[in-house]
Amino acid sequence: MKTNARIPTWCQHLRLTGLLCAALLTGNVVHAAESLTLEDAITETITRNPDLQAFGYALRAQDGRILQAGLVPKPELNVAVEDVLGTGVARGLSGSQTTVSIAWVLEGDLRQRRIDAARMGSLTLAAEAQVMRLDAAAQTARLYTHALADQQRRELADSAVQLATENIAAIRQRVDAGTAMTSELAQAEAELAKRELYREDFEHELVADYHRIAAQWGDLSPQFERVEGDPQRLPVIEPYETLLARIEQNPDLSRFLSQTRLQESVLQLEQAQRNSLWRFNAGLRRIQSSSDTGFVAGVTIPLNRGNQNQGRIDEARANLEQTGALAEATRIRIQTSLLVIYLELQHNIHRAETLRNEVIPRFETALAEIHRAYDLGTGSYLERLKVQEELLDARSELAETSVQAHLKMIEIERLTGVRLAQLPPSP
């Protein structure tokens, strides 16, 4: 009864991403659009992912196994001729006896056991397909987040290029006024060239990011030019106890539940096959010498000595117990991973908030003061460059910490079997 009560939880897994059911009814979503949303990316993945489409053939093959399991053994037609081509009364065909009979096997409930095992195999494959769908959706979300991170890095590189350009303009004014050396101008120009190289690196990385995302649904050429979202909008996390209560919704545990049902069916099938099957036959016999006809019947009863299928029964029972042990080990591993990732996510959010609210504003104030002093001729270029570097490092650290927070959130939602994270749209 406890097992049956958990069936509705397994059946609800198609809603875990909040997108799967709708995706199965949706055609191609991504056209020649300039931008891509996470929802569209996941929908395309669920609908067109090459690995998922290939796994569909395994489900079709299992349908064939169910059909085969339900087939009844065909009866056999036997024809026997006796007392022919011998000597005396058996010379030629004059004394022959011809028997025509039909034989069949009594399966009892064995056929139903085969059908049950095949159907449980279908449930196991369906659970495996659900795990693959969620894994594909989670991988798409990770790739999407990495693309958002590189877009953010490119924006930071643009900001660094702008600051380096402003430095050159400010230094050139002082060089023209005779209050700065040309070596400072050369250093600033070298800094600008280096910043432009960094920006170019991110441009190349973004192209690779877009191709990786498009490959999730089998496209070799991305039909979008950017992904939408603001990774610096930090995710909102629920209490750990709430997330822990959702562990049972993890699709990997649901897969073990289906495997348990399959192993139980296999065990029942092997137990049903412990004895050999009886065979019956019935037919007519014609006696050529007297032109008489008679009815004949027979039965073949196996002389079983003990359980002839004990080895397979023991194997099936051990597989069933192993599945239960693996499920418990997986539950412990999932719970441990959830705790570790949850603590890391809390730390990421704390770091991001501290950088945004306390560190970066102070560096921005310091940089404004340095610019003012430099314009008045009392500050040095090295001081200006140092504060700019610290500000850029703080902004970069905020960006990286925010991205890590979103990646941790994706892993938590994958572990707890809830809807995959969607990054908020850009304001």
CORRARA-V632939 format. One record per residue. N is the residue number from 0. RES is the residue in one small letter. BURIAL is # if it has 9 or more other ideal C-beta (glycine too) atoms within 8 Angstrom, else .. Layout:
# CORRARA-V632939
n=<N | N>
res=<RES | RES>
burial=<BURIAL | BURIAL>
This chain:
# CORRARA-V632939
n=<0 | 1 | 2 | 3 | 4 | 5 | 6 | 7 | 8 | 9 | 10 | 11 | 12 | 13 | 14 | 15 | 16 | 17 | 18 | 19 | 20 | 21 | 22 | 23 | 24 | 25 | 26 | 27 | 28 | 29 | 30 | 31 | 32 | 33 | 34 | 35 | 36 | 37 | 38 | 39 | 40 | 41 | 42 | 43 | 44 | 45 | 46 | 47 | 48 | 49 | 50 | 51 | 52 | 53 | 54 | 55 | 56 | 57 | 58 | 59 | 60 | 61 | 62 | 63 | 64 | 65 | 66 | 67 | 68 | 69 | 70 | 71 | 72 | 73 | 74 | 75 | 76 | 77 | 78 | 79 | 80 | 81 | 82 | 83 | 84 | 85 | 86 | 87 | 88 | 89 | 90 | 91 | 92 | 93 | 94 | 95 | 96 | 97 | 98 | 99 | 100 | 101 | 102 | 103 | 104 | 105 | 106 | 107 | 108 | 109 | 110 | 111 | 112 | 113 | 114 | 115 | 116 | 117 | 118 | 119 | 120 | 121 | 122 | 123 | 124 | 125 | 126 | 127 | 128 | 129 | 130 | 131 | 132 | 133 | 134 | 135 | 136 | 137 | 138 | 139 | 140 | 141 | 142 | 143 | 144 | 145 | 146 | 147 | 148 | 149 | 150 | 151 | 152 | 153 | 154 | 155 | 156 | 157 | 158 | 159 | 160 | 161 | 162 | 163 | 164 | 165 | 166 | 167 | 168 | 169 | 170 | 171 | 172 | 173 | 174 | 175 | 176 | 177 | 178 | 179 | 180 | 181 | 182 | 183 | 184 | 185 | 186 | 187 | 188 | 189 | 190 | 191 | 192 | 193 | 194 | 195 | 196 | 197 | 198 | 199 | 200 | 201 | 202 | 203 | 204 | 205 | 206 | 207 | 208 | 209 | 210 | 211 | 212 | 213 | 214 | 215 | 216 | 217 | 218 | 219 | 220 | 221 | 222 | 223 | 224 | 225 | 226 | 227 | 228 | 229 | 230 | 231 | 232 | 233 | 234 | 235 | 236 | 237 | 238 | 239 | 240 | 241 | 242 | 243 | 244 | 245 | 246 | 247 | 248 | 249 | 250 | 251 | 252 | 253 | 254 | 255 | 256 | 257 | 258 | 259 | 260 | 261 | 262 | 263 | 264 | 265 | 266 | 267 | 268 | 269 | 270 | 271 | 272 | 273 | 274 | 275 | 276 | 277 | 278 | 279 | 280 | 281 | 282 | 283 | 284 | 285 | 286 | 287 | 288 | 289 | 290 | 291 | 292 | 293 | 294 | 295 | 296 | 297 | 298 | 299 | 300 | 301 | 302 | 303 | 304 | 305 | 306 | 307 | 308 | 309 | 310 | 311 | 312 | 313 | 314 | 315 | 316 | 317 | 318 | 319 | 320 | 321 | 322 | 323 | 324 | 325 | 326 | 327 | 328 | 329 | 330 | 331 | 332 | 333 | 334 | 335 | 336 | 337 | 338 | 339 | 340 | 341 | 342 | 343 | 344 | 345 | 346 | 347 | 348 | 349 | 350 | 351 | 352 | 353 | 354 | 355 | 356 | 357 | 358 | 359 | 360 | 361 | 362 | 363 | 364 | 365 | 366 | 367 | 368 | 369 | 370 | 371 | 372 | 373 | 374 | 375 | 376 | 377 | 378 | 379 | 380 | 381 | 382 | 383 | 384 | 385 | 386 | 387 | 388 | 389 | 390 | 391 | 392 | 393 | 394 | 395 | 396 | 397 | 398 | 399 | 400 | 401 | 402 | 403 | 404 | 405 | 406 | 407 | 408 | 409 | 410 | 411 | 412 | 413 | 414 | 415 | 416 | 417 | 418 | 419 | 420 | 421 | 422 | 423 | 424 | 425 | 426>
res=<m | k | t | n | a | r | i | p | t | w | c | q | h | l | r | l | t | g | l | l | c | a | a | l | l | t | g | n | v | v | h | a | a | e | s | l | t | l | e | d | a | i | t | e | t | i | t | r | n | p | d | l | q | a | f | g | y | a | l | r | a | q | d | g | r | i | l | q | a | g | l | v | p | k | p | e | l | n | v | a | v | e | d | v | l | g | t | g | v | a | r | g | l | s | g | s | q | t | t | v | s | i | a | w | v | l | e | g | d | l | r | q | r | r | i | d | a | a | r | m | g | s | l | t | l | a | a | e | a | q | v | m | r | l | d | a | a | a | q | t | a | r | l | y | t | h | a | l | a | d | q | q | r | r | e | l | a | d | s | a | v | q | l | a | t | e | n | i | a | a | i | r | q | r | v | d | a | g | t | a | m | t | s | e | l | a | q | a | e | a | e | l | a | k | r | e | l | y | r | e | d | f | e | h | e | l | v | a | d | y | h | r | i | a | a | q | w | g | d | l | s | p | q | f | e | r | v | e | g | d | p | q | r | l | p | v | i | e | p | y | e | t | l | l | a | r | i | e | q | n | p | d | l | s | r | f | l | s | q | t | r | l | q | e | s | v | l | q | l | e | q | a | q | r | n | s | l | w | r | f | n | a | g | l | r | r | i | q | s | s | s | d | t | g | f | v | a | g | v | t | i | p | l | n | r | g | n | q | n | q | g | r | i | d | e | a | r | a | n | l | e | q | t | g | a | l | a | e | a | t | r | i | r | i | q | t | s | l | l | v | i | y | l | e | l | q | h | n | i | h | r | a | e | t | l | r | n | e | v | i | p | r | f | e | t | a | l | a | e | i | h | r | a | y | d | l | g | t | g | s | y | l | e | r | l | k | v | q | e | e | l | l | d | a | r | s | e | l | a | e | t | s | v | q | a | h | l | k | m | i | e | i | e | r | l | t | g | v | r | l | a | q | l | p | p | s | p>
burial=<. | . | # | . | . | # | . | . | # | # | . | # | # | . | # | # | # | . | # | # | . | . | # | . | . | . | . | . | # | # | . | . | . | . | # | # | # | # | . | # | # | # | # | # | # | # | # | # | # | . | . | # | . | . | # | # | . | # | # | . | . | # | # | . | # | # | . | . | # | . | . | . | . | . | . | . | . | # | . | . | . | . | . | # | . | . | . | . | . | # | # | . | . | . | # | # | # | # | # | # | # | # | # | # | . | . | # | . | . | # | # | . | # | # | # | # | # | # | # | # | # | # | # | # | # | # | # | # | # | # | # | # | # | # | # | # | # | # | # | # | # | # | # | # | # | # | # | # | # | # | # | # | # | # | . | # | # | # | # | # | # | . | # | # | # | . | # | # | . | # | # | # | . | # | # | . | . | . | . | # | . | . | . | # | # | . | # | # | # | . | # | # | . | . | # | # | . | # | # | . | . | # | # | . | # | # | . | . | # | # | # | # | # | # | # | # | # | . | # | . | . | # | # | # | . | . | # | # | # | # | # | # | . | # | # | . | # | . | . | . | . | . | # | # | . | # | # | . | # | # | # | # | # | # | # | # | # | # | # | # | # | # | # | # | # | # | # | # | # | # | # | # | # | # | . | . | # | # | # | # | # | # | # | # | # | # | # | # | . | . | . | . | . | . | . | # | . | . | . | . | . | . | . | . | . | . | . | . | # | # | . | # | # | . | # | # | # | . | # | # | . | . | # | # | . | # | # | . | . | # | # | . | . | # | # | . | # | # | # | . | # | # | . | # | # | # | . | # | # | . | # | # | # | # | # | # | . | . | # | # | . | . | # | # | . | # | # | . | . | # | # | . | # | # | . | . | . | . | # | . | # | . | # | # | # | . | # | # | . | # | # | # | . | # | # | # | # | # | # | # | # | # | # | # | # | # | # | # | # | # | # | # | # | # | # | # | # | . | # | # | # | . | # | . | . | . | .>
